[in-house]
Amino acid sequence: MKKKEKFQKVLYRPQPYPDNHTEEKLFLKSLKRNKNLKTYSFLECVDQGQLPLQQLSCTVSFFLLHFMDIKVTDSMIYTMSLITMIGYLAIAGFTVHEVRTVILFGGFLFGLSPIIQTLSRSISDDTIYAMVSICLFTNFFLHDYSITKGDYMSKCVSLNAAIFAAVCLASRLDDLNNVLGTIIIAILTYGIIPPVRKKMAGSKVMPIWTMLLLVGSIYISYVSVPIVIVPLVISAVACLIIVPAFFVHLQKQKDNIYGPWDEAVLTDLVSTGSRDISAE
């Protein structure tokens, strides 16, 4: 009786085995669990939790400032405009093109302020505030909270929603300086601060910045609408303690398995210019 040929895991030579054949003793030998698994410590999760808390603090402060009886003076407008211009140029670069962009945008903003002021006169306050709430919620939930560079579609939607909310709020104001101030603060809050925040991620300044924004939003809430303090504090505890602790706990439950049943993946080796097929 002819002895059965020993199985070899190759496809280039004829064998009396089907193509999907696998030896039982070798099937689980290559089994790997949680391959390349990256775990996060509690402090790393807290560091990431600061980002949504900062965005929430900025959004609450921006919205409640509308209900405070603040008279924006010309000097305040000039100061905020200068800070905004310097912040944008620091991010985009001090080039002739960017300087022209800033000047052109600033001119349009100052020129269109009277139109913005009367934009929603025929719309009721309830409708405007409902639209503002929806836009600010959209901004918060679609905001880019990653600390890496990249282009995300949701980031554009988030920024546009915040600017639209600012225009709606500005249209309810009677003073032209307050209209300009609302738009400029929105640009600072949602256009300038997020890129700066990404650069501060992981540094020692980040916790200080988070506490300043949180304390500022609590103070503004206390002055204008004190009832907002309770959900704001609860949100802070959730972002900095509850959610990070829950995430660290869930990491222990993760169990991914890798073996010979996985599909082959074509991997490009850019450094050598060669190609390799591997099963992950």
N, C-alpha and C positions, 0 to 999 in steps of 0.2 A: 504493500500500500504506500502510495506516494505521500511523503510528509508535506503538510500544508506550509506554503511559503510564509515566512515571518512578515508581519505587516510593517510597512514603513510609511511614515507620514509625508509622502511625496505624491505628486500627480503626473510626473514625467515618465514613469515606468509602469507598464501593465502589471496589475495585481488582481488576484481573485477576490477582491473586496470592493464593495460599492464606494463611490467617491466620498460619501459622508460617513464612512466607517471610522470609528474611534475605539481603541482598546479600552475596556472597562477599567483596567488598572492604571491607565494613563489619563483617563478622562478628567479626573479631579486633581491630578498631580499638578497641573498648571493653574489651578484655581487660586485667585488672589482676591483678597477683600480690602475694600477702601484704598485702592491703588491711587497714589498721588493725592491723597486726602489732605486738605489744609484745614487745620482747626484754628479757632480764634479764642483768645483769652477774654476774660470779662472786661478788662481795661480797653482792649482793642474794640470791643463791641460798644463800650461807652463812648469811645472816641468817635465812632461812626454815628452814634445816636445824637451827638451834639449838632449834626448838620440839620436834621429836620426840626430840632428844637430852636435853632437859630432862625430858620426860615419862618417857623410859627411865631416866634417873638417879633420878628420884623413885620410880619403880616398883621398881627394884632395891633402893634403900635401904629402902623400906617393907617389902619382903618379907624382906630379910636381917635387919632389926632384930628380927624375931620370933625368930631363932635366937641372939640375943645375950642374955646373962644380965643384964638391966637391971631393977633394982627401981624401979618408978615410985612416987614418994612423993605424999602429999597436996598438997604445995606445987606439984609438977610438974603435977598434974591441974588445980589452980586456975589456974596460969599458962597452960597450953595452952587451957583453956576460955575464959579472958579474951581471949586472942589470937584464938581462933576467933570469938567473939562480936563483937569489934571489927572483924575482917576482914569478916564477913558484913554487918554494919550499914554498913560503909564502901562495900560494893558495892551493897547493896539500898536503902540510905538510912536515916537515923536518924529513923524515924517510929514512932508509937505501935504501929501494926499490926506492923511488923517486930520491934520490941522484944518484943511479946507472943509472936510466933512463935519468937524465940530462947529465951525463958524456957520456953515450952511444950515445945519440942523438947529443951532441956536437961533438963527434968524427966523427960520420957519416957526419955531416954537413961540417966540415973542410976537411974531406977526399974526399967528392963528389964535392967540390967547383970547381975544375978544369973541371970536367965533365959538371957541370951546365953552366960554362963559355962558353963552345963550343956547348951547346945543340941545339941551333937554328941557327947556322951559315948558314945553307942552306935555311932558311926561310926569306922572305923579311920583312923589317921593318913595312910595312903597315899591313901585316898579323899579326905580333906579337902585334902591338898596338891595332888592332881590337880585338884580343883575350883577351888582358889585359883589355880593356874597358868593354867587355862583362862579364868577370869574376868579375870585381870590381862592376859593376851594380848588378850582381847576389848576391855578398856579401852584398851590401847595402840593397837590397829589401828583402833578406831572413834572415837578421841578427835578432837575438833575442833581441827585445827591451823591453821585460818584466822585471820587477824589482823583480819578485818572482823566486824561484829556481824551476827548472824543466828540463827535457830532451826533447828537440825538434829536430826533424829530420832536419828541415831547418837550425838549428844552425850548424850542421856538414857540410852541403852543403855550407853554407856561408863561413865557415872557410877554407874549402878545395879550394873553388874558389879564395879566397884571397891569399893563399899560392901558388897556381898555377900561379896567376898573378905575384906574386913576382919572381917566378922562370923564367917566361918569360922575365920580365924586367931585371933580373940579367944576363940572357944569352946574352944580347946585350952589356954588359960592357966588357971593355978590361982589367981592373985592377982586380986582384984577391981579394984584400981587399974590393973594391967596391961591388963585388959579394957577399961576406960574409956580408957586412954591409946591403945590400938590404934585404937579407933573414932574418937577425936578427931583423931589423926594422919591417919587416912584422910580425914576431912572436910577437914582443912587441905590435904592433898596434892592431893586430887581435886576438891574443891569450892570452895576459897578461892583457891588459887594460880593455876589456869588463867585466871580473869578478870583477876587482877592482871598475869599474864604478857602478856595481850593489850594492856593499857595500856602496858606497857614495850616493846612491839615497836617496833623501829627506833631506840630510844634508846641512849645510850652505856652505860647500866646493864645492858643485855641480855647482852653478852658476859661481863661480870663475874659476873652471876647464873648464866650457863651454866657457867662454870668452877667456881664454888663448888659447884654441884650435882654436877658431874662428879667433882671432887676428893673431895667428901663421900661419894659412892657408891663410889668406889675405896677410900677408907679403910675404910668399913663392910665392903666385900667382903674387904679384907685382914685385918680382924679376925675376921670370921665364916667366910666361904667364899672363900679366896684364888683358887680356880680361876676364879671369875667375872670376875676382873680382865681376863683376856685377851679374852673376847668383848665386854666392856664397852669396852675401848680400841679394838678393831676397829670396833665400832659408832660410836664417836665419830669415828674417822677417816673412816668411810663417810659419816656425816651432814655433816661439816664440809668434806671435801675431795673424796672420790671421786664421790659423787652430784651435788654442785653442778657439778663440772667436766664430768661426763658430760652433765648437762642443758644446760649452755652449749654443748657440742659439738653436741648434737642440734638446737639451735635453727637451726644453719646448714643443716640438711637440710629444714627446713620449707618447703613450696612449695604454698600455696593459690592457686587461680585463681578469678577472679570475672569474669563476662561476661554477655551477653544471654540465656544459657540458664538463668540463675538465676531462681527463682520470685519474683514480685512480693511484697513485704512491706508490709502495712498498718501504718503508723507513726502513733501518736497524738502530736500535738504539744501537750503539756499546757500549755506556757507561753502559747500563742496560742489554744488551744481548737479549732484546725483539724485537719484530717486530710490525710495525704498518702500516696500510693502510690509506693513506690520499689523498685527492684531492687537488692539488695545483692550 
